[in-house]
Amino acid sequence: MALVELLGEKLQKKAGEEETVDTSSLVGEGRYVGLYFSALWCPPCHGFTPNLARFYLNLKQQPGRAEAFEVVLVSDDTDNDAFVQHFGRMPWLALPYSERQKKKDLCKKYEVFGYPMLVLLDASSGDLITWKARDRIREDPEGKNFPWKKND
């Protein structure tokens, strides 16, 4: 399973808690995962996170679309305390802070050059849909055209 290989077996469910979700539970036809590269120290992240949260919660409330989209925080926070504070503001999942090597690997794979960055993946295959999901949310805040075309 490509998504499990990318993210590991488990994702963290809530900040400051040990509760996890099996990464494999995100996999399925017509499902998408946004990898959200962000950090507490990043002012632009503070501006984008509320927009992403509105988009995320809006999709979750739409009939037949609740399972279509999940976000996974990939944190560049300086320590676990900052991670807990940052992740505590988010309604989605996170790569556990302890997975620093996996975070580095993801940053390299998706050529993360700045924060915030949102990468949209096909949850079935792990294939990249777009590196520009942040721009797509700005252009389509209601998600009317979600999922966006591959590599746009």
VMD Tcl script that draws the C-alpha trace (Angstrom):
set ca {
  {0.00 0.00 0.00}
  {1.65 3.19 -1.20}
  {0.09 5.49 1.41}
  {1.21 3.26 4.28}
  {4.72 3.14 2.81}
  {4.78 6.95 2.63}
  {3.32 7.73 6.04}
  {3.88 4.63 8.15}
  {1.37 2.32 9.81}
  {-0.17 4.83 12.25}
  {-1.14 8.50 12.28}
  {-1.77 10.60 15.37}
  {-5.39 11.50 15.99}
  {-5.19 14.27 18.62}
  {-2.48 16.60 19.84}
  {-0.84 15.52 23.08}
  {-2.50 12.11 23.07}
  {-1.35 8.66 22.07}
  {-4.54 7.81 20.16}
  {-3.77 6.72 16.61}
  {-5.51 5.80 13.37}
  {-4.38 3.10 10.97}
  {-3.05 4.80 7.86}
  {-4.64 2.01 5.80}
  {-8.08 3.29 6.89}
  {-7.54 6.32 4.62}
  {-7.08 4.20 1.51}
  {-9.99 3.78 -0.90}
  {-11.37 4.60 -4.33}
  {-12.44 8.21 -4.66}
  {-10.51 9.22 -1.54}
  {-7.77 11.83 -1.30}
  {-5.16 12.80 1.26}
  {-3.67 16.25 1.65}
  {-0.19 16.34 3.16}
  {-0.03 19.65 4.99}
  {3.55 20.82 5.52}
  {3.34 23.45 8.23}
  {4.91 24.74 11.46}
  {3.99 26.84 14.49}
  {6.87 29.25 13.79}
  {5.52 30.01 10.27}
  {3.34 33.18 10.03}
  {1.93 32.29 6.58}
  {0.82 28.94 8.06}
  {-1.26 30.82 10.64}
  {-3.02 32.53 7.74}
  {-3.66 29.41 5.67}
  {-4.58 26.89 8.40}
  {-8.04 28.45 9.09}
  {-8.80 28.41 5.34}
  {-7.81 24.77 5.11}
  {-9.88 23.96 8.21}
  {-12.97 25.61 6.68}
  {-12.45 23.71 3.43}
  {-11.91 20.43 5.31}
  {-14.94 20.82 7.58}
  {-17.12 21.92 4.66}
  {-16.27 18.75 2.71}
  {-16.85 16.60 5.81}
  {-20.41 17.99 6.06}
  {-21.36 17.33 2.44}
  {-23.40 14.17 1.83}
  {-21.30 11.49 0.19}
  {-18.08 13.47 0.58}
  {-17.28 13.03 4.28}
  {-14.78 10.26 3.57}
  {-13.43 11.78 0.35}
  {-10.73 13.96 1.93}
  {-8.36 13.67 4.85}
  {-5.50 15.94 5.83}
  {-2.28 14.80 7.49}
  {-0.11 17.41 9.17}
  {3.58 16.96 8.40}
  {5.08 19.24 11.02}
  {8.33 21.16 10.85}
  {7.96 22.32 14.44}
  {11.15 22.76 16.45}
  {10.13 20.44 19.30}
  {7.28 18.26 20.52}
  {5.76 21.05 22.66}
  {5.48 23.33 19.62}
  {4.02 20.41 17.64}
  {1.36 19.77 20.30}
  {0.45 23.46 20.39}
  {0.30 23.71 16.59}
  {-1.54 20.43 15.98}
  {-4.00 21.24 18.77}
  {-5.55 23.88 16.48}
  {-6.32 21.37 13.74}
  {-9.28 19.00 13.17}
  {-7.30 16.42 11.16}
  {-4.57 13.81 11.59}
  {-0.80 14.17 11.88}
  {2.37 12.28 11.19}
  {3.62 11.65 14.75}
  {6.29 14.16 15.77}
  {8.65 11.29 16.55}
  {8.73 10.37 12.83}
  {11.38 12.98 11.96}
  {13.07 10.83 9.30}
  {9.75 10.16 7.58}
  {9.09 13.93 7.63}
  {12.47 14.57 5.99}
  {11.77 11.90 3.38}
  {8.37 13.43 2.56}
  {9.87 16.91 2.27}
  {12.47 15.58 -0.14}
  {9.98 13.52 -2.18}
  {7.56 16.42 -2.63}
  {10.26 19.09 -2.94}
  {8.96 21.15 -0.04}
  {10.71 24.49 -0.38}
  {8.53 26.65 1.83}
  {5.67 26.61 4.27}
  {2.77 26.20 4.20}
  {2.52 23.64 1.42}
  {-0.37 21.29 0.72}
  {0.16 18.29 -1.55}
  {-2.89 16.32 -2.71}
  {-2.53 12.56 -3.20}
  {-4.84 9.86 -4.53}
  {-5.39 7.73 -1.42}
  {-5.81 4.51 -3.42}
  {-2.52 4.67 -5.29}
  {-0.52 7.28 -3.41}
  {-0.09 9.10 -6.74}
  {0.39 12.85 -6.73}
  {-2.65 14.85 -7.87}
  {-1.18 18.32 -7.34}
  {1.55 20.19 -5.49}
  {-0.67 23.26 -5.71}
  {-3.54 22.23 -3.44}
  {-3.05 25.40 -1.37}
  {-3.70 27.48 -4.50}
  {-6.66 25.29 -5.46}
  {-8.28 25.92 -2.05}
  {-7.77 29.65 -2.46}
  {-9.42 29.47 -5.93}
  {-12.14 26.96 -4.96}
  {-12.86 27.49 -1.22}
  {-16.17 25.59 -1.38}
  {-14.56 22.55 -3.01}
  {-17.00 22.60 -5.92}
  {-14.32 21.29 -8.29}
  {-12.71 18.93 -5.77}
  {-10.85 16.75 -6.49}
  {-8.93 18.95 -8.83}
  {-7.39 17.69 -12.04}
  {-4.16 15.78 -11.80}
  {-0.99 17.90 -11.84}
  {-2.74 21.20 -12.41}
}
mol new
graphics top color blue
foreach p $ca { graphics top sphere $p radius 0.5 }
foreach p [lrange $ca 0 end-1] q [lrange $ca 1 end] { graphics top cylinder $p $q radius 0.2 }
display resetview
